[in-house]
Amino acid sequence: MKKFVLLVCMLALTFSLTACGTDFNGSRTGSDSEFIMEYSVLNTTDTQELTVESGDTIQAKIVVKKGSLAIKIQKDGEEPIYESDGISISNEFDVEIDESGTYTVEVTGKKAKGSVSFVVENNP
């Protein structure tokens, strides 16, 4: 009987600890031209490199249902071309690219629920 009670207590403890430690629950798609995430839990940072040409646009769509986000877009360690912290409302915006290269999109969630989408739009 003692072994059974001990086993039940250990299982209960294991389940309670794993439930508290969830950093991400959702889906993620990434390539050199898009970064898309939908999540019911985001308590971490994720990044994606996008390859863009001068004159291109990164189209961003942010949906915040709960919590907050921080977003940064920058090229090769240079000053960010877009940066915002404490985002708690949904928004859509475009980021114009002046210089060709590889840009890193960084998204950090704090108790966040929602989605983000960054898609490169090639402009002639």
C-alpha positions as CSV (number, residue, x, y, z in Angstrom):
1,M,0.0,0.0,0.0
2,K,2.9,2.4,0.8
3,K,4.4,1.8,-2.6
4,F,1.1,2.6,-4.3
5,V,0.6,5.9,-2.4
6,L,4.2,6.8,-3.1
7,L,3.7,6.1,-6.8
8,V,0.5,8.2,-6.9
9,C,2.2,11.1,-5.2
10,M,5.2,11.0,-7.5
11,L,2.9,10.9,-10.6
12,A,0.9,13.9,-9.2
13,L,4.1,15.8,-8.6
14,T,5.5,15.0,-12.0
15,F,2.3,16.2,-13.8
16,S,2.1,19.4,-11.7
17,L,5.7,20.3,-12.4
18,T,5.4,19.7,-16.2
19,A,2.2,21.8,-16.4
20,C,4.0,24.8,-14.8
21,G,7.0,24.7,-17.1
22,T,5.3,25.0,-20.5
23,D,7.1,27.7,-22.6
24,F,5.4,27.1,-25.9
25,N,2.2,25.3,-27.1
26,G,1.2,25.9,-30.6
27,S,2.5,25.7,-34.2
28,R,5.4,27.3,-36.0
29,T,6.3,27.7,-39.7
30,G,9.5,29.4,-40.8
31,S,11.5,29.8,-44.0
32,D,13.7,32.5,-45.6
33,S,10.6,34.4,-46.6
34,E,8.1,33.9,-43.7
35,F,7.8,33.4,-39.9
36,I,4.3,32.3,-38.7
37,M,3.3,31.2,-35.2
38,E,0.0,30.5,-33.6
39,Y,0.1,29.7,-29.9
40,S,-2.0,29.2,-26.8
41,V,1.1,29.6,-24.7
42,L,4.2,31.6,-25.5
43,N,6.6,32.2,-22.6
44,T,9.9,32.2,-24.5
45,T,11.8,33.8,-27.3
46,D,11.9,32.5,-30.9
47,T,13.7,33.8,-33.9
48,Q,13.7,33.3,-37.7
49,E,16.1,34.7,-40.4
50,L,14.4,36.3,-43.4
51,T,16.3,37.0,-46.7
52,V,15.1,40.3,-48.2
53,E,16.2,42.5,-51.0
54,S,16.3,46.3,-51.0
55,G,12.7,47.6,-51.7
56,D,11.0,44.6,-50.2
57,T,8.5,44.8,-47.4
58,I,8.1,42.6,-44.3
59,Q,4.4,42.5,-43.7
60,A,3.6,41.9,-40.0
61,K,0.3,40.8,-38.4
62,I,0.2,40.5,-34.7
63,V,-2.8,39.1,-32.8
64,V,-2.6,39.4,-29.0
65,K,-5.4,37.6,-27.1
66,K,-3.6,37.5,-23.8
67,G,-0.3,38.5,-22.3
68,S,2.3,40.6,-24.1
69,L,5.0,40.4,-26.8
70,A,8.3,42.0,-27.6
71,I,9.3,42.1,-31.3
72,K,12.7,43.1,-32.8
73,I,13.8,43.0,-36.5
74,Q,17.4,43.6,-37.2
75,K,20.1,42.9,-39.8
76,D,23.3,41.1,-38.8
77,G,23.7,42.6,-35.3
78,E,23.1,46.2,-36.5
79,E,20.7,48.6,-34.9
80,P,17.1,47.2,-35.1
81,I,15.0,48.6,-37.9
82,Y,11.9,47.8,-35.8
83,E,11.6,47.2,-32.1
84,S,8.7,47.3,-29.7
85,D,8.2,45.9,-26.2
86,G,5.1,45.4,-24.1
87,I,2.8,44.8,-27.1
88,S,-0.7,43.9,-25.7
89,I,-3.0,44.8,-28.6
90,S,-3.3,43.4,-32.0
91,N,-1.8,45.3,-34.9
92,E,-0.7,45.1,-38.6
93,F,2.2,47.0,-40.1
94,D,4.8,47.0,-42.9
95,V,8.5,47.3,-42.5
96,E,10.2,48.8,-45.6
97,I,13.7,47.3,-46.3
98,D,16.3,49.7,-47.6
99,E,19.3,47.4,-47.6
100,S,19.4,43.8,-48.9
101,G,20.5,41.1,-46.5
102,T,19.5,38.6,-43.9
103,Y,17.2,40.0,-41.2
104,T,16.4,38.3,-37.9
105,V,12.9,38.5,-36.5
106,E,12.8,37.9,-32.8
107,V,9.5,37.4,-30.9
108,T,9.4,37.1,-27.1
109,G,6.1,36.2,-25.3
110,K,5.2,36.8,-21.7
111,K,2.1,34.7,-20.8
112,A,1.0,35.3,-24.4
113,K,-1.8,33.8,-26.4
114,G,-2.4,34.7,-30.1
115,S,-0.4,34.6,-33.3
116,V,2.3,36.4,-35.3
117,S,3.0,36.5,-39.0
118,F,6.0,38.1,-40.8
119,V,5.9,37.6,-44.6
120,V,8.4,39.0,-47.1
121,E,6.6,40.8,-49.9
122,N,8.8,41.2,-53.0
123,N,8.4,44.6,-54.6
124,P,9.6,45.3,-58.1
